[in-house]
Amino acid sequence: EIQMTQSPSTLSAYIGDRVNITCRASENINSWLAWYQQKVGKAPKLLIYKASSLESGAPSRFSGSGSGAEFTLTISSLQPDDFATYYCQQYHSIWTFGQGTRVELK
Amino acid sequence: EVQLLESGGDVIQPGGSLRLSCAGSGFTFSRFSMSWVRQAPGKGLEWVSGVSATGLSTYYSDSVKGRFTISRDNSENTLSLQMNNLRAEDTAIYYCAKMSDSAGYHYFDSWGQGTLVTVSS
């Protein structure tokens, strides 16, 4: 099973900050990686697929990069609506999620 | 608009059985693979089971293999998860997720609101 490791587990930031979340796979997954946002009490919502493709309707301040085994989700300018938990997920072999990164207000 | 509506969650004793359902609408249900993903209280997301568009191929995580059975009824636009021999560690919100329309590799592009399963004596 492919393991996914996110860092950091918690991130404290100010409104307007540029935020980076890293996701590492235990083996090469090419670009078969998605990012999801989950707010408290809500279902996850797709943000990014195929490592860098922005899902329709997702704000353009979200971007994804990377390939192989190392990936990054970037929020270019953190907005109040962005405080949430973010999960990466590989879909190269079955499906596994990272443990999540909680983004909180500093 | 894609809508996925789960039902069937309940409080159940260890060793018991439960059947979850997910009704899909707003898309051609029979064209898409579907999955169940769960989230234990205060924890992260865990993929549980998936089924191909035709229902002929099914997939399970090691944690539920042999206890859970996924199925679908494309005439009723319904996805199901039969859960047997339930354990305390199966306690979670169970989400139904639609898988993407892409060749070969599928991510989850729409999610239901979830249904809570509590396994407790």
Interface residues (C-beta under 8 A of the other chain):
Chain A: E1 W32 A34 Y36 Q38 K42 A43 P44 K45 L46 Y49 E55 Y87 Q89 Y91 H92 I94 W95 T96 F97 G98 Q99 G100
Chain B: S35 V37 G44 L45 E46 W47 G50 Y59 S61 D62 Y95 S100 Y105 H106 Y107 F108 D109 S110 W111 G112 Q113 G114
